[in-house]
Amino acid sequence: MTIVINIVVSVIVMILLQLLGMVVFNWMTPYRDMEELKKGNVAVALALGGKFLGTAIILGVSAFTNTSILHMILWFAVGYVCLVASYWIFELVTPGFKISDQLKQGNVAVGTLLCLVFIGMAFAVSSLII
């Protein structure tokens, strides 16, 4: 029975962390992700999907490699900070335009690249989780 309780608690914590991650990412952008999705903005959908998948990769690896929920949360926090940093670094290395403006305008190329930046960073960070 203890194993079932541990699994249930772990899943609940993982869902809450994933939701928290999406809320924080939503606060970072000057537009509302859900409003843009309702408009059919593919660029925002790609960026949001990359955020979601990136956080899921980090969360999955941190859950797999740690037996403690606290350690899972700590590694997720480290990975999440790296994902947020990758967004701001991406913003810095593209001085010709603002990422959030391009996404809001529906620039699919920027959305795709940002999606892959998030996924790539998630894989890179996940390789460091012990």
C-alpha positions as a printed NumPy array, in Angstrom:
array([[  0.   ,   0.   ,   0.   ],
       [  2.902,   2.34 ,   0.744],
       [  4.12 ,   2.037,  -2.842],
       [  0.709,   3.046,  -4.178],
       [  0.616,   6.082,  -1.873],
       [  4.133,   7.097,  -2.949],
       [  3.182,   6.811,  -6.618],
       [ -0.016,   8.806,  -6.148],
       [  1.799,  11.539,  -4.201],
       [  4.586,  11.643,  -6.802],
       [  2.1  ,  11.978,  -9.66 ],
       [  0.235,  14.756,  -7.866],
       [  3.488,  16.61 ,  -7.181],
       [  4.553,  16.185, -10.819],
       [  1.245,  17.562, -12.1  ],
       [  1.443,  20.528,  -9.733],
       [  5.045,  21.268, -10.749],
       [  4.142,  21.066, -14.433],
       [  1.222,  23.455, -13.902],
       [  3.383,  25.812, -11.853],
       [  5.974,  25.78 , -14.617],
       [  3.387,  26.704, -17.226],
       [  2.005,  29.511, -15.034],
       [  5.476,  31.012, -14.564],
       [  6.196,  30.819, -18.284],
       [  2.84 ,  32.482, -18.946],
       [  3.788,  35.348, -16.628],
       [  7.02 ,  35.844, -18.584],
       [  5.261,  36.701, -21.822],
       [  3.457,  40.005, -22.381],
       [  0.594,  38.198, -24.132],
       [ -1.711,  35.484, -22.783],
       [ -0.862,  32.096, -24.236],
       [ -4.406,  30.757, -24.117],
       [ -5.825,  33.808, -25.908],
       [ -3.273,  33.401, -28.689],
       [ -4.057,  29.687, -28.955],
       [ -7.761,  30.487, -29.329],
       [ -6.814,  32.759, -32.245],
       [ -4.968,  29.864, -33.87 ],
       [ -1.474,  31.304, -33.373],
       [  0.775,  28.406, -34.402],
       [  3.977,  30.167, -33.319],
       [  2.712,  30.52 , -29.757],
       [  1.466,  26.921, -29.826],
       [  4.932,  25.699, -30.817],
       [  6.634,  27.774, -28.124],
       [  4.127,  26.639, -25.497],
       [  4.496,  23.031, -26.593],
       [  8.272,  23.338, -26.302],
       [  7.919,  24.766, -22.806],
       [  5.575,  21.966, -21.8  ],
       [  7.728,  19.216, -23.297],
       [ 10.916,  20.764, -21.892],
       [  9.528,  20.883, -18.375],
       [  8.106,  17.362, -18.779],
       [ 11.504,  15.989, -19.839],
       [ 13.234,  17.556, -16.86 ],
       [ 10.48 ,  16.478, -14.505],
       [ 10.492,  12.928, -15.851],
       [ 14.241,  12.516, -15.523],
       [ 14.287,  14.085, -12.069],
       [ 11.512,  11.7  , -10.962],
       [ 13.244,   8.686, -12.514],
       [ 16.653,   9.37 , -10.984],
       [ 15.546,  10.358,  -7.478],
       [ 13.74 ,   8.332,  -4.844],
       [ 12.92 ,  11.397,  -2.77 ],
       [ 10.136,  13.774,  -3.784],
       [ 12.156,  16.639,  -2.31 ],
       [ 15.154,  15.804,  -4.516],
       [ 12.832,  15.518,  -7.513],
       [ 11.476,  18.997,  -6.765],
       [ 14.96 ,  20.453,  -6.293],
       [ 16.25 ,  19.009,  -9.573],
       [ 13.126,  20.207, -11.337],
       [ 13.765,  23.699,  -9.951],
       [ 17.358,  23.637, -11.238],
       [ 16.207,  22.455, -14.658],
       [ 13.382,  24.964, -14.751],
       [ 15.739,  27.851, -13.991],
       [ 17.87 ,  26.667, -16.913],
       [ 14.819,  26.685, -19.206],
       [ 13.908,  30.217, -18.145],
       [ 17.523,  31.293, -18.633],
       [ 17.545,  29.752, -22.122],
       [ 14.557,  31.93 , -23.067],
       [ 16.33 ,  35.1  , -21.934],
       [ 19.6  ,  34.054, -23.588],
       [ 17.684,  33.399, -26.812],
       [ 16.201,  36.87 , -26.442],
       [ 19.701,  38.378, -25.996],
       [ 21.214,  36.655, -29.012],
       [ 18.449,  37.928, -31.299],
       [ 18.886,  41.702, -30.927],
       [ 17.144,  42.455, -34.236],
       [ 13.724,  41.61 , -32.839],
       [ 11.863,  40.772, -29.66 ],
       [ 10.911,  37.104, -29.333],
       [  7.541,  37.728, -27.676],
       [  6.546,  40.226, -30.394],
       [  7.451,  37.74 , -33.124],
       [  5.468,  34.987, -31.43 ],
       [  2.434,  37.202, -30.988],
       [  2.646,  38.137, -34.676],
       [  2.567,  34.437, -35.534],
       [  6.159,  34.   , -36.745],
       [  6.239,  30.2  , -36.995],
       [  9.997,  30.116, -37.631],
       [ 10.66 ,  31.825, -34.293],
       [  8.109,  29.594, -32.541],
       [  9.718,  26.47 , -33.967],
       [ 13.229,  27.55 , -33.052],
       [ 12.176,  28.5  , -29.516],
       [ 10.407,  25.142, -29.161],
       [ 13.615,  23.355, -30.102],
       [ 15.692,  25.582, -27.801],
       [ 13.486,  24.5  , -24.874],
       [ 13.602,  20.827, -25.819],
       [ 17.355,  20.89 , -26.438],
       [ 18.029,  22.632, -23.144],
       [ 15.805,  20.135, -21.345],
       [ 17.798,  17.21 , -22.744],
       [ 21.094,  18.919, -21.914],
       [ 20.056,  19.721, -18.35 ],
       [ 18.519,  16.272, -17.865],
       [ 21.879,  14.676, -18.566],
       [ 23.21 ,  16.433, -15.45 ],
       [ 20.477,  15.266, -13.084],
       [ 21.698,  12.622, -10.661]])
